[in-house]
Amino acid sequence: MNNKKYHVMIILMGTVINGVGWYLLSTSRNNQTIRNILNDYKQNSTDKLICQTNVFYYDDAWENYDYFTNDDWKIINANTDIISPTLGYWVYISSYTTNNGNYTDEKFN
C-alpha cells in the first residue's frame, strides 16, 4: 500500500479560460459571483462558455504536507452565491466556443 503524501502547489498568476476543463479562479472585487467574473478570465471577451453550477472551494488553512478529503470541500452556486476575494474557487467549464467558431464540449457526470 502506498502511504505517500503529496504536496500540491498552485499558482494563480495568468489564469486564462480557453477551453473545457477545471480552472482555479479568484477576484479582488467584493460582492461578485463566479458568473460575474468569468468574462475577466476568458481568452477573448467574445468567446462563449458554459460553467457547471456547482463551484468548489476550501476555506481553511493547511500546512505543507497536510491533506484533506473530498468531504472537506465546500460547494457554492456559480450563479447566485457571493464569493470571497480571499479564496480560490474551482470551476468546471463544460463548453467553450471561440469567436471564430471553434467549439469544445464535454459532459460533466
Number of C-alpha atoms within 10 A of each C-alpha: 3 4 5 7 9 10 10 8 7 6 7 11 7 7 15 15 22 18 22 20 16 14 18 19 21 20 17 10 11 11 11 18 18 24 16 13 14 19 16 14 16 19 15 14 12 12 19 16 21 15 20 15 17 14 20 17 18 15 13 8 7 10 7 10 10 10 12 9 6 6 6 12 13 13 15 17 16 22 16 13 15 16 21 17 13 11 15 18 23 17 21 19 23 18 19 23 18 18 13 8 10 10 15 15 15 12 9 10 3
